[in-house]
């Protein structure tokens, strides 16, 4: 009997633990990729790109930008007087791929969860219809709870309340 309880407990905890595990694995992989990119920033030939300042989306302020949906690790940047900024660094294809996989995985989980909710609602409707067909006294409502409002007496005094006169 205790073996079945352990299995049931694990089955109930699994949906709660799964998102935490996925988030933890994502963080570990992202940190590993960022460490590798820091090493590559020191060794590889860097790219320079000039963008309008207000159009830049920073993933990490002044360290990592998102350009056309791709991550760009910034080694240095220069503010130009004409309202643009020149970024020098490397495109991070691994982190871009990792983030896209996470977004796809999250979308699939959301779609599956929505499908399960719809199925649960459909199942609830079917059970409700079967229960109403099995009930022979459909015309007579059943009292499930005692109505406490009937036991409360009505207000006896209906006059205007005024404070006593001051002496």
N, C-alpha and C positions, 0 to 999 in steps of 0.2 A: 504494500500500500504506500509506503514512503517513497518507493521508487517512482510510482506514478505521480506523486505530488511533486517530486523533483523535476520530472519531465514537464509537467503542466506549468510549474513555475518558470522553467527555462523558456517554454513556448510563449509565455506571457511577457517575459522580459526581453525576448529577442527583438520585437518591433521597437522597443525603447532604446536598446543598446546599439542597434544597427546604425542609426544616423550618427551616434557619437563615435562609433568605430570608423565610419566613413570620413567624418570630419577630422579625426585624429590622423588617419592614414594620409589624407590630403595635406594636412599641415606638415607632416614628416617629409613627404615627397616634395612639397613646395620649398621647404627649408634646404633640402639637399640640392635641388635645382638652383636655388639662389646662391648657395655656396659655390657651386661649380661655375656659375656665371661671374661671380666676383673674381675667381681665378682667371677666367677667360678675358675679363676686362683688362687685366694686367698684361696678358700675353698676346692676344689676337689683334688684328688690324681693326680699328674702330670705324663705325659709320657716323657721318654727320648729317643731320636733317634739320631744316628750318621750318618752323610752324608758327601760326598765329597764336599769340599768348593765350587768348581767351578760349581757343578751341582745344587746348591740351587737357586731356583727362589723365590725372595722376593716379596710379595704383598705390604708390608710396610717394609721399611728397618729396619731390626733387631727387628721387632715387630710381623710380620706375614709372614709365608713362605707358599709356595704351594708345597706339597709333594704328588706325584702320583695323581695330580689333586684335592687334598683335601687341604683345608685351615688348617694351624696349627698355633695357637696363641702361641707366644714364651714369656715365662716368663723370662728365662735366657738362655744364650748360652755360650759355652766354645770353644775357638779355640785350637785345638790339633796340636802338632808339626808335625804330619804325613800328614798334608794337609786336615784333616777332621774337622768337626765342630759338637759339640754335642748340640742339641736343647732340652730344657726342656719346656714343656707346654701341651696344649690340642688340639686335633683335633676339628675343628669347623664345625660340620656337617650342622648346620643351614645356615651358610654363604655359604658353598659349594652348598647346594641345591638352595639357593636364586640366586647365580651367574649362576648356570646351567639353572634355569628357565628364567633368563634374556637373556642368550645366545639363548635358544630355541625360546623365544618370538621375539627376534631380527631377528633370522633366518626366522621365519614364516612371519614376516613383510617384510623382504627383498624378500622372494619368492612371496608374494602377490603383492608387488610393481612391481616386474619383470613381473608377469603375467598381471598386469594392463597395463604396458607399451607395452607389446606384443599385447594385445587386442586393444589398442589405435592405434598402427601402422597398424594392420589389418583393423581397421575401416577406417583409413585414406586412405589405398589402395583401399578399396571398394568404398568410396566416390569419389576418384580420377577416378576410372574406370567408375563409373556411370556418372560422369561429362563429361568424354571424349566420352562416348556413346551418351549423350544428345547433344553434340556439333556437328553440321552438317558440319562445315567448319574445319575439322581436318587438311586439307592440308595447309591451310593458317595460318601462325603464326600471332598472334595479338600483336601489339605494345602497351604495357601498359605504357611505360615510354619514354619520349623524350630523344634522344641520344644527349647529350651536346657536345660530341667530334666533331660532324659534324659542329658545329657553331664556333669552335676555328680555326682561320686561321693557315695555315701551316707556318713554319719558312721561312721568306723571305731571310734573310742574312745567308748564309752558309759558308762564308769565315772564316779564322782563326783569332781569336781574340788575339791581342797583345797589351800590354800597350804602351802608347805614350813614345817617347824617353825622357830621362832625360836631362835637360839643364845644 
